[in-house]
Amino acid sequence: MSIANGSVQYGTMTSVQDDQINRALAAQVGLSVPEVEFLRNEFRKFGRNPLQASLEILAIENNFSEEKVKALFELHLTQLRRSDGLTSDRKSVYD
């Protein structure tokens, strides 16, 4: 985390597309854009199938609502699947 120009920056995502995604996810979940950016960077460390306990620990350690972190992870995973050309849910690609 770094502070530049009076604003807090949590991660390294800088592209316009990532910024748009972060803004959309923030609006859906009720978190700020920097919080969403921070959490999405943390999600990348967990992979696509983290233990639920990992998400709970992430929420507790960073003073976030567990429900919001879990909801954001599901939306993040949906966005990743779409960007990979897969269905947005966790069904098999053959279904």
mmCIF file of the C-alpha atoms, coordinates in Angstrom:
data_MODEL
# 
_entry.id   MODEL 
# 
loop_
_atom_site.group_PDB 
_atom_site.id 
_atom_site.type_symbol 
_atom_site.label_atom_id 
_atom_site.label_alt_id 
_atom_site.label_comp_id 
_atom_site.label_asym_id 
_atom_site.label_entity_id 
_atom_site.label_seq_id 
_atom_site.pdbx_PDB_ins_code 
_atom_site.Cartn_x 
_atom_site.Cartn_y 
_atom_site.Cartn_z 
_atom_site.occupancy 
_atom_site.B_iso_or_equiv 
_atom_site.pdbx_formal_charge 
_atom_site.auth_seq_id 
_atom_site.auth_comp_id 
_atom_site.auth_asym_id 
_atom_site.auth_atom_id 
_atom_site.pdbx_PDB_model_num 
ATOM 1  C CA . MET A 1 1  ? 0.000   0.000   0.000   1.00 0.00 ? 1  MET A CA 1 
ATOM 2  C CA . SER A 1 2  ? 1.330   3.446   -0.831  1.00 0.00 ? 2  SER A CA 1 
ATOM 3  C CA . ILE A 1 3  ? 0.058   6.970   -0.502  1.00 0.00 ? 3  ILE A CA 1 
ATOM 4  C CA . ALA A 1 4  ? 0.522   9.244   -3.505  1.00 0.00 ? 4  ALA A CA 1 
ATOM 5  C CA . ASN A 1 5  ? -1.027  12.669  -4.049  1.00 0.00 ? 5  ASN A CA 1 
ATOM 6  C CA . GLY A 1 6  ? -3.123  12.254  -0.911  1.00 0.00 ? 6  GLY A CA 1 
ATOM 7  C CA . SER A 1 7  ? -4.838  9.087   -2.138  1.00 0.00 ? 7  SER A CA 1 
ATOM 8  C CA . VAL A 1 8  ? -4.279  5.545   -0.975  1.00 0.00 ? 8  VAL A CA 1 
ATOM 9  C CA . GLN A 1 9  ? -3.119  3.073   -3.588  1.00 0.00 ? 9  GLN A CA 1 
ATOM 10 C CA . TYR A 1 10 ? -3.417  -0.595  -2.642  1.00 0.00 ? 10 TYR A CA 1 
ATOM 11 C CA . GLY A 1 11 ? -2.167  -2.390  -5.727  1.00 0.00 ? 11 GLY A CA 1 
ATOM 12 C CA . THR A 1 12 ? -0.695  -2.206  -9.175  1.00 0.00 ? 12 THR A CA 1 
ATOM 13 C CA . MET A 1 13 ? -3.751  -2.500  -11.413 1.00 0.00 ? 13 MET A CA 1 
ATOM 14 C CA . THR A 1 14 ? -3.648  0.533   -13.669 1.00 0.00 ? 14 THR A CA 1 
ATOM 15 C CA . SER A 1 15 ? -5.325  -0.258  -16.965 1.00 0.00 ? 15 SER A CA 1 
ATOM 16 C CA . VAL A 1 16 ? -8.517  1.514   -17.943 1.00 0.00 ? 16 VAL A CA 1 
ATOM 17 C CA . GLN A 1 17 ? -10.333 -1.814  -18.256 1.00 0.00 ? 17 GLN A CA 1 
ATOM 18 C CA . ASP A 1 18 ? -9.278  -2.889  -14.749 1.00 0.00 ? 18 ASP A CA 1 
ATOM 19 C CA . ASP A 1 19 ? -10.377 0.487   -13.403 1.00 0.00 ? 19 ASP A CA 1 
ATOM 20 C CA . GLN A 1 20 ? -13.804 0.090   -15.030 1.00 0.00 ? 20 GLN A CA 1 
ATOM 21 C CA . ILE A 1 21 ? -14.146 -3.426  -13.629 1.00 0.00 ? 21 ILE A CA 1 
ATOM 22 C CA . ASN A 1 22 ? -13.127 -2.242  -10.156 1.00 0.00 ? 22 ASN A CA 1 
ATOM 23 C CA . ARG A 1 23 ? -15.686 0.586   -10.271 1.00 0.00 ? 23 ARG A CA 1 
ATOM 24 C CA . ALA A 1 24 ? -18.461 -1.780  -11.366 1.00 0.00 ? 24 ALA A CA 1 
ATOM 25 C CA . LEU A 1 25 ? -17.595 -4.343  -8.691  1.00 0.00 ? 25 LEU A CA 1 
ATOM 26 C CA . ALA A 1 26 ? -17.359 -1.636  -6.024  1.00 0.00 ? 26 ALA A CA 1 
ATOM 27 C CA . ALA A 1 27 ? -20.847 -0.403  -6.907  1.00 0.00 ? 27 ALA A CA 1 
ATOM 28 C CA . GLN A 1 28 ? -22.276 -3.934  -6.789  1.00 0.00 ? 28 GLN A CA 1 
ATOM 29 C CA . VAL A 1 29 ? -20.715 -4.923  -3.468  1.00 0.00 ? 29 VAL A CA 1 
ATOM 30 C CA . GLY A 1 30 ? -20.701 -1.618  -1.601  1.00 0.00 ? 30 GLY A CA 1 
ATOM 31 C CA . LEU A 1 31 ? -16.940 -1.205  -1.155  1.00 0.00 ? 31 LEU A CA 1 
ATOM 32 C CA . SER A 1 32 ? -14.694 1.620   -2.302  1.00 0.00 ? 32 SER A CA 1 
ATOM 33 C CA . VAL A 1 33 ? -12.697 1.297   -5.523  1.00 0.00 ? 33 VAL A CA 1 
ATOM 34 C CA . PRO A 1 34 ? -9.331  1.127   -3.670  1.00 0.00 ? 34 PRO A CA 1 
ATOM 35 C CA . GLU A 1 35 ? -10.744 -1.607  -1.406  1.00 0.00 ? 35 GLU A CA 1 
ATOM 36 C CA . VAL A 1 36 ? -11.909 -3.610  -4.421  1.00 0.00 ? 36 VAL A CA 1 
ATOM 37 C CA . GLU A 1 37 ? -8.531  -3.168  -6.102  1.00 0.00 ? 37 GLU A CA 1 
ATOM 38 C CA . PHE A 1 38 ? -6.742  -4.357  -2.956  1.00 0.00 ? 38 PHE A CA 1 
ATOM 39 C CA . LEU A 1 39 ? -9.015  -7.383  -2.557  1.00 0.00 ? 39 LEU A CA 1 
ATOM 40 C CA . ARG A 1 40 ? -8.762  -8.381  -6.233  1.00 0.00 ? 40 ARG A CA 1 
ATOM 41 C CA . ASN A 1 41 ? -4.976  -8.305  -5.961  1.00 0.00 ? 41 ASN A CA 1 
ATOM 42 C CA . GLU A 1 42 ? -5.220  -10.533 -2.879  1.00 0.00 ? 42 GLU A CA 1 
ATOM 43 C CA . PHE A 1 43 ? -7.616  -12.891 -4.696  1.00 0.00 ? 43 PHE A CA 1 
ATOM 44 C CA . ARG A 1 44 ? -4.999  -13.416 -7.398  1.00 0.00 ? 44 ARG A CA 1 
ATOM 45 C CA . LYS A 1 45 ? -2.698  -14.868 -4.737  1.00 0.00 ? 45 LYS A CA 1 
ATOM 46 C CA . PHE A 1 46 ? -5.328  -17.454 -3.734  1.00 0.00 ? 46 PHE A CA 1 
ATOM 47 C CA . GLY A 1 47 ? -6.090  -18.797 -7.197  1.00 0.00 ? 47 GLY A CA 1 
ATOM 48 C CA . ARG A 1 48 ? -9.565  -19.672 -8.387  1.00 0.00 ? 48 ARG A CA 1 
ATOM 49 C CA . ASN A 1 49 ? -10.532 -22.115 -5.658  1.00 0.00 ? 49 ASN A CA 1 
ATOM 50 C CA . PRO A 1 50 ? -9.480  -20.719 -2.281  1.00 0.00 ? 50 PRO A CA 1 
ATOM 51 C CA . LEU A 1 51 ? -10.647 -22.216 0.961   1.00 0.00 ? 51 LEU A CA 1 
ATOM 52 C CA . GLN A 1 52 ? -13.595 -20.338 2.432   1.00 0.00 ? 52 GLN A CA 1 
ATOM 53 C CA . ALA A 1 53 ? -11.463 -19.892 5.543   1.00 0.00 ? 53 ALA A CA 1 
ATOM 54 C CA . SER A 1 54 ? -8.896  -17.980 3.469   1.00 0.00 ? 54 SER A CA 1 
ATOM 55 C CA . LEU A 1 55 ? -11.540 -15.484 2.394   1.00 0.00 ? 55 LEU A CA 1 
ATOM 56 C CA . GLU A 1 56 ? -12.785 -15.184 5.970   1.00 0.00 ? 56 GLU A CA 1 
ATOM 57 C CA . ILE A 1 57 ? -9.258  -14.554 7.277   1.00 0.00 ? 57 ILE A CA 1 
ATOM 58 C CA . LEU A 1 58 ? -8.654  -11.959 4.557   1.00 0.00 ? 58 LEU A CA 1 
ATOM 59 C CA . ALA A 1 59 ? -11.842 -10.162 5.600   1.00 0.00 ? 59 ALA A CA 1 
ATOM 60 C CA . ILE A 1 60 ? -11.069 -10.266 9.318   1.00 0.00 ? 60 ILE A CA 1 
ATOM 61 C CA . GLU A 1 61 ? -7.426  -9.216  8.992   1.00 0.00 ? 61 GLU A CA 1 
ATOM 62 C CA . ASN A 1 62 ? -8.376  -6.200  6.861   1.00 0.00 ? 62 ASN A CA 1 
ATOM 63 C CA . ASN A 1 63 ? -11.585 -5.183  8.685   1.00 0.00 ? 63 ASN A CA 1 
ATOM 64 C CA . PHE A 1 64 ? -13.938 -6.010  5.817   1.00 0.00 ? 64 PHE A CA 1 
ATOM 65 C CA . SER A 1 65 ? -17.339 -7.643  6.041   1.00 0.00 ? 65 SER A CA 1 
ATOM 66 C CA . GLU A 1 66 ? -16.992 -11.370 5.358   1.00 0.00 ? 66 GLU A CA 1 
ATOM 67 C CA . GLU A 1 67 ? -20.162 -11.284 3.267   1.00 0.00 ? 67 GLU A CA 1 
ATOM 68 C CA . LYS A 1 68 ? -18.820 -8.464  1.094   1.00 0.00 ? 68 LYS A CA 1 
ATOM 69 C CA . VAL A 1 69 ? -15.479 -10.216 0.567   1.00 0.00 ? 69 VAL A CA 1 
ATOM 70 C CA . LYS A 1 70 ? -17.192 -13.469 -0.410  1.00 0.00 ? 70 LYS A CA 1 
ATOM 71 C CA . ALA A 1 71 ? -19.619 -11.650 -2.714  1.00 0.00 ? 71 ALA A CA 1 
ATOM 72 C CA . LEU A 1 72 ? -16.753 -9.746  -4.316  1.00 0.00 ? 72 LEU A CA 1 
ATOM 73 C CA . PHE A 1 73 ? -14.793 -12.968 -4.824  1.00 0.00 ? 73 PHE A CA 1 
ATOM 74 C CA . GLU A 1 74 ? -17.745 -14.562 -6.633  1.00 0.00 ? 74 GLU A CA 1 
ATOM 75 C CA . LEU A 1 75 ? -18.082 -11.505 -8.893  1.00 0.00 ? 75 LEU A CA 1 
ATOM 76 C CA . HIS A 1 76 ? -14.298 -11.476 -9.435  1.00 0.00 ? 76 HIS A CA 1 
ATOM 77 C CA . LEU A 1 77 ? -14.371 -15.161 -10.393 1.00 0.00 ? 77 LEU A CA 1 
ATOM 78 C CA . THR A 1 78 ? -17.287 -14.547 -12.775 1.00 0.00 ? 78 THR A CA 1 
ATOM 79 C CA . GLN A 1 79 ? -15.326 -11.744 -14.448 1.00 0.00 ? 79 GLN A CA 1 
ATOM 80 C CA . LEU A 1 80 ? -12.237 -13.976 -14.779 1.00 0.00 ? 80 LEU A CA 1 
ATOM 81 C CA . ARG A 1 81 ? -14.269 -16.781 -16.336 1.00 0.00 ? 81 ARG A CA 1 
ATOM 82 C CA . ARG A 1 82 ? -15.833 -14.386 -18.850 1.00 0.00 ? 82 ARG A CA 1 
ATOM 83 C CA . SER A 1 83 ? -12.416 -12.982 -19.779 1.00 0.00 ? 83 SER A CA 1 
ATOM 84 C CA . ASP A 1 84 ? -11.251 -16.567 -20.400 1.00 0.00 ? 84 ASP A CA 1 
ATOM 85 C CA . GLY A 1 85 ? -14.225 -17.189 -22.695 1.00 0.00 ? 85 GLY A CA 1 
ATOM 86 C CA . LEU A 1 86 ? -15.958 -19.548 -20.261 1.00 0.00 ? 86 LEU A CA 1 
ATOM 87 C CA . THR A 1 87 ? -19.458 -19.488 -18.834 1.00 0.00 ? 87 THR A CA 1 
ATOM 88 C CA . SER A 1 88 ? -19.890 -17.055 -15.984 1.00 0.00 ? 88 SER A CA 1 
ATOM 89 C CA . ASP A 1 89 ? -20.918 -19.752 -13.518 1.00 0.00 ? 89 ASP A CA 1 
ATOM 90 C CA . ARG A 1 90 ? -18.940 -22.714 -12.236 1.00 0.00 ? 90 ARG A CA 1 
ATOM 91 C CA . LYS A 1 91 ? -20.676 -25.274 -14.415 1.00 0.00 ? 91 LYS A CA 1 
ATOM 92 C CA . SER A 1 92 ? -18.675 -27.476 -16.696 1.00 0.00 ? 92 SER A CA 1 
ATOM 93 C CA . VAL A 1 93 ? -17.840 -25.945 -20.055 1.00 0.00 ? 93 VAL A CA 1 
ATOM 94 C CA . TYR A 1 94 ? -19.461 -29.021 -21.614 1.00 0.00 ? 94 TYR A CA 1 
ATOM 95 C CA . ASP A 1 95 ? -22.885 -28.465 -19.959 1.00 0.00 ? 95 ASP A CA 1 
# 
